[in-house]
Amino acid sequence: MKYSTTIYKVLMSIDVAFENNIPPYETFDLEKIGISYKRLCVILKSLYESGYIDGIAFIECIGEEIPDFKLCGCHLTMDGMLYLENNSTMKQAYRVLKEAKDWIPGF
């Protein structure tokens, strides 16, 4: 699993849900993202602590080492938006270079 791709998908899910007023329980399609609920909790906590998302509350439970979460108007911060933008740009550049390799001799 590529974590950068997974993070991109999680951030994109949050952004699309925010823009389209999608209910919190429909925000993440874990099968499409390709992760477990436990992994999602860890990623969301890290994204929050890194300043990429806001509007999320974490629920500490006795006997559980990974906190659960509740979305409360979850949205991307400026850093989260820039992460998506920069990674979209990098992916486009990669695709162009990959295609160019096929038709430019010696590249």
C-alpha positions in Angstrom: 0.0 0.0 0.0 1.3 3.4 -0.9 0.6 5.7 2.0 0.8 8.9 0.0 -2.0 7.6 -2.3 -4.0 6.6 0.8 -3.6 10.0 2.4 -4.5 11.6 -0.9 -7.7 9.5 -1.0 -8.7 10.3 2.6 -8.1 14.1 2.1 -10.1 14.0 -1.2 -12.9 12.2 0.5 -13.1 14.8 3.2 -13.0 17.6 0.7 -15.7 16.1 -1.6 -17.9 15.4 1.5 -17.5 19.0 2.7 -18.3 20.6 -0.6 -21.3 18.3 -1.3 -22.7 18.3 2.3 -22.4 14.5 2.4 -23.3 13.1 5.9 -20.3 12.1 8.1 -21.2 8.4 8.0 -21.0 8.4 4.1 -17.7 10.3 3.9 -15.3 7.3 3.7 -15.7 4.3 1.4 -13.1 2.1 3.1 -13.3 -0.5 0.3 -12.4 2.1 -2.4 -9.7 3.7 -0.2 -8.3 0.2 0.5 -7.8 0.5 4.2 -9.4 -0.8 7.5 -11.4 1.4 9.9 -8.5 1.1 12.4 -6.0 2.4 9.8 -8.5 5.3 8.9 -8.5 6.3 12.6 -4.7 6.4 12.7 -4.5 8.4 9.5 -7.2 10.9 10.6 -5.4 11.5 13.9 -2.1 12.1 12.1 -3.7 14.4 9.5 -5.3 16.4 12.4 -2.1 16.6 14.4 -0.2 17.7 11.3 -2.7 20.5 10.6 -4.2 19.1 7.4 -7.8 18.7 8.7 -10.1 20.3 11.2 -13.6 19.7 12.5 -13.0 16.3 13.9 -13.2 15.1 17.5 -11.3 12.0 18.8 -12.8 9.8 21.4 -10.5 8.0 23.8 -11.8 4.7 25.1 -10.5 2.8 28.0 -8.7 -0.3 26.8 -8.3 0.9 23.2 -5.0 2.2 22.1 -6.4 3.9 18.9 -9.0 6.6 19.5 -12.3 6.6 17.5 -13.4 9.8 15.8 -16.5 11.9 15.2 -16.7 14.3 12.2 -18.0 17.7 13.3 -18.0 19.7 10.0 -14.7 18.1 9.0 -12.8 20.1 6.4 -9.4 20.6 5.0 -7.2 23.4 6.3 -5.1 25.5 4.0 -2.2 23.0 4.3 -4.6 20.1 3.4 -5.8 22.0 0.4 -2.2 22.7 -0.7 -1.3 19.0 -0.2 -4.1 18.0 -2.6 -3.2 20.6 -5.1 0.5 19.8 -5.1 0.0 16.1 -5.3 -2.5 16.5 -8.2 0.1 18.6 -10.0 2.8 16.0 -9.3 0.6 13.2 -10.6 -0.2 15.0 -13.8 3.5 15.7 -14.4 4.3 12.1 -13.7 1.7 10.9 -16.2 3.0 13.3 -18.9 6.6 12.2 -18.3 5.6 8.5 -18.4 3.8 9.1 -21.7 6.6 11.1 -23.1 9.0 8.3 -22.3 7.1 6.1 -24.7 7.3 8.4 -27.7 10.5 10.5 -27.2 13.6 8.5 -28.2 16.3 8.4 -25.6 14.1 9.7 -22.8 
